[in-house]
C-alpha cells in the first residue's frame, strides 16, 4: 500500500512526507494540529483529527532520549516520520511521531484526536459510547485507533498507519505546559486547538 492515500473525502491533503517531520520538533508539534491520523485494519478504518500534541526535545528531562539511546527509545534516534509507541504504568500505550534528523532523539506525543471515521469501531474498542470519551487522551486514542506495541517503528509516511494533511488553517491553538510529568513540567511544550471539546484537559 506504499504511497496510497486512504479513500476518504476529508483526507485531500495526502500522506504527510518525511520532510514534514524532519524540522524543528516544537514547530512540528504545532503543525500536526488539524492533520488526520489514520489507521487501516482488518476490522475497518479509523481516523481522527489531531487536536492536542506535546513536544519532547533535547535538553528536556521529560524526554525519553535525554539520557541517551536505550532499547526502549531506539526508534527516537532513527529517521523522522516513524511511530514511537511505548508502554506506561504497566497498563497503557502512547503514540508519538519521531521528529528531527536521525540521531537527535526527539518526538511529538499525540495527546488527543477528534474522531472522524470508524466511530462504531472506536466505541467497541473503548467500550464507551460518548464521542468525547473515545480519543481525549493519549492512552484512549491508542486504544480507539487500534495501535499496539507492534506499531513501534512503523513508517508513518506510507502503509496502514499514517498522518494525512487536514485543513490548511486548522484554527487558533493554545500553548501551555505539559501534563502528567514531574520533570520539565514548566516547559510550554503542549499545544491544542482552541475551543476543541476533544482535548484531554484544558
C-alpha positions as CSV (number, residue, x, y, z in Angstrom):
1,X,0.0,0.0,0.0
2,X,3.0,2.3,-0.3
3,X,2.2,5.7,-1.5
4,X,-1.6,5.1,-1.4
5,X,-3.9,7.6,0.1
6,X,-6.8,6.4,2.2
7,X,-10.0,6.8,0.3
8,X,-11.7,9.5,2.4
9,X,-13.1,12.9,1.3
10,X,-11.6,14.8,4.2
11,X,-8.1,13.4,3.5
12,X,-7.4,15.5,0.5
13,X,-4.0,16.6,1.7
14,X,-2.4,13.2,1.1
15,X,0.0,11.4,3.4
16,X,2.5,13.8,5.1
17,X,6.0,13.3,3.7
18,X,9.1,12.5,5.8
19,X,10.3,16.1,5.3
20,X,7.3,17.3,7.4
21,X,8.7,15.5,10.5
22,X,12.4,16.4,9.9
23,X,12.1,20.0,11.0
24,X,12.1,21.6,14.5
25,X,10.2,19.4,16.9
26,X,8.3,22.2,18.5
27,X,7.2,23.5,15.1
28,X,6.2,20.0,14.0
29,X,4.1,19.6,17.2
30,X,2.2,22.8,16.3
31,X,1.9,21.9,12.6
32,X,0.5,18.5,13.4
33,X,-2.7,20.1,14.8
34,X,-5.5,19.8,12.3
35,X,-4.0,16.9,10.4
36,X,-5.6,13.4,10.4
37,X,-4.2,10.2,12.0
38,X,-5.5,7.2,10.0
39,X,-5.3,3.5,10.8
40,X,-6.5,0.9,8.3
41,X,-7.0,-2.6,9.9
42,X,-8.9,-5.8,9.0
43,X,-11.7,-4.6,11.3
44,X,-12.1,-1.3,9.5
45,X,-10.6,2.2,9.1
46,X,-10.4,4.7,12.0
47,X,-9.4,8.3,11.6
48,X,-9.2,11.3,13.8
49,X,-8.2,15.0,13.6
50,X,-5.2,15.8,15.8
51,X,-6.3,18.4,18.3
52,X,-3.6,18.1,21.0
53,X,0.2,17.4,21.0
54,X,3.2,17.6,23.2
55,X,6.8,18.1,22.1
56,X,9.7,16.2,23.7
57,X,13.1,17.6,22.8
58,X,16.9,17.5,23.6
59,X,17.7,19.1,27.0
60,X,14.3,18.2,28.2
61,X,14.4,16.0,31.3
62,X,11.0,14.5,30.4
63,X,12.2,13.3,27.0
64,X,12.8,9.6,26.9
65,X,16.0,10.2,24.9
66,X,17.5,12.7,27.4
67,X,19.9,10.1,28.8
68,X,20.9,8.6,25.5
69,X,19.9,5.6,23.4
70,X,18.3,2.5,25.0
71,X,16.5,-0.5,23.7
72,X,13.2,1.2,24.6
73,X,13.9,4.6,22.9
74,X,16.0,3.4,20.0
75,X,13.3,4.4,17.5
76,X,13.5,8.0,18.6
77,X,17.1,8.2,17.2
78,X,16.1,6.8,13.9
79,X,14.7,8.6,10.8
80,X,11.9,11.1,11.3
81,X,8.4,10.1,10.4
82,X,8.3,6.8,12.3
83,X,6.0,5.8,15.1
84,X,7.4,5.6,18.7
85,X,5.0,3.5,20.8
86,X,5.8,2.9,24.4
87,X,4.2,1.3,27.5
88,X,3.4,3.3,30.6
89,X,2.2,2.5,34.1
90,X,2.2,-1.2,33.2
91,X,-1.3,-0.6,31.6
92,X,-1.3,1.8,28.6
93,X,0.5,2.6,25.4
94,X,1.2,6.1,24.0
95,X,1.8,7.0,20.3
96,X,4.4,9.5,19.2
97,X,5.7,10.7,15.9
98,X,9.6,10.8,15.7
99,X,10.9,14.2,14.6
100,X,14.2,16.0,13.9
101,X,17.0,14.5,11.9
102,X,18.2,10.9,12.6
103,X,20.5,10.7,15.6
104,X,18.8,13.5,17.5
105,X,16.2,11.7,19.6
106,X,13.1,13.8,19.7
107,X,9.4,13.1,19.2
108,X,5.9,14.6,19.4
109,X,3.3,12.8,21.6
110,X,-0.2,12.8,20.1
111,X,-2.4,13.5,23.1
112,X,-5.9,13.8,21.6
113,X,-8.0,13.3,18.5
114,X,-11.4,14.4,17.3
115,X,-13.0,11.2,16.0
116,X,-13.9,11.3,12.3
117,X,-14.1,7.8,10.8
118,X,-14.9,4.4,12.3
119,X,-16.8,5.7,15.3
120,X,-18.5,2.4,16.0
121,X,-15.2,0.6,15.9
122,X,-13.7,3.1,18.3
123,X,-16.7,2.7,20.6
124,X,-16.3,-1.1,20.6
125,X,-12.6,-0.9,21.3
126,X,-13.0,1.6,24.1
127,X,-16.3,0.1,25.4
128,X,-17.5,3.7,25.6
129,X,-20.4,5.4,23.7
130,X,-19.8,9.1,24.2
131,X,-17.7,10.7,21.4
132,X,-15.8,12.8,23.9
133,X,-14.6,9.7,25.7
134,X,-13.1,7.9,22.7
135,X,-9.8,9.8,22.0
136,X,-9.4,12.5,24.6
137,X,-6.1,11.4,26.0
138,X,-3.0,9.5,24.7
139,X,-3.9,6.1,26.1
140,X,-7.6,6.4,25.0
141,X,-6.7,7.3,21.4
142,X,-4.2,4.4,21.1
143,X,-6.9,2.0,22.2
144,X,-9.6,3.6,20.0
145,X,-7.3,3.6,16.9
146,X,-6.1,0.0,17.5
147,X,-2.5,1.0,17.9
148,X,-0.3,-1.6,19.7
149,X,3.3,-2.3,20.6
150,X,3.7,-3.9,17.2
151,X,3.4,-0.4,15.6
152,X,6.6,0.8,17.3
153,X,8.9,1.8,14.5
154,X,6.2,1.9,11.8
155,X,6.8,4.2,8.9
156,X,4.1,6.9,9.0
157,X,4.8,8.1,5.5
158,X,3.2,5.0,3.9
159,X,1.3,2.0,5.0
160,X,-1.7,1.3,7.2
161,X,-0.8,3.8,9.9
162,X,-0.2,7.3,8.6
163,X,-0.9,11.0,9.1
164,X,-2.7,12.8,6.3
165,X,-3.0,16.5,5.6
166,X,-6.1,18.1,7.1
167,X,-7.3,21.7,7.0
168,X,-4.7,24.2,5.7
169,X,-5.7,26.6,8.5
170,X,-7.0,24.4,11.4
171,X,-7.6,27.5,13.6
172,X,-6.0,29.1,16.6
173,X,-4.0,27.0,19.0
174,X,-3.2,27.3,22.7
175,X,0.4,26.9,24.0
176,X,0.7,25.7,27.6
177,X,2.6,23.3,29.9
178,X,2.6,19.5,29.6
179,X,0.5,17.1,31.6
180,X,1.4,14.0,33.7
181,X,5.1,14.6,34.1
182,X,7.2,15.7,37.1
183,X,10.5,16.9,35.4
184,X,10.2,19.6,32.8
185,X,6.6,20.3,33.7
186,X,7.2,24.0,33.5
187,X,8.2,23.9,29.8
188,X,5.5,25.3,27.4
189,X,5.5,22.4,25.0
190,X,1.9,21.4,24.9
191,X,-0.4,22.6,22.1
192,X,-4.1,22.2,21.4
193,X,-6.7,23.6,19.1
194,X,-8.6,26.4,20.8
195,X,-12.2,25.6,21.6
196,X,-11.9,21.9,20.8
197,X,-14.1,19.7,23.1
198,X,-12.0,16.7,22.4
199,X,-8.7,17.7,24.2
200,X,-7.6,15.8,27.2
201,X,-7.6,18.7,29.6
202,X,-7.9,22.5,29.5
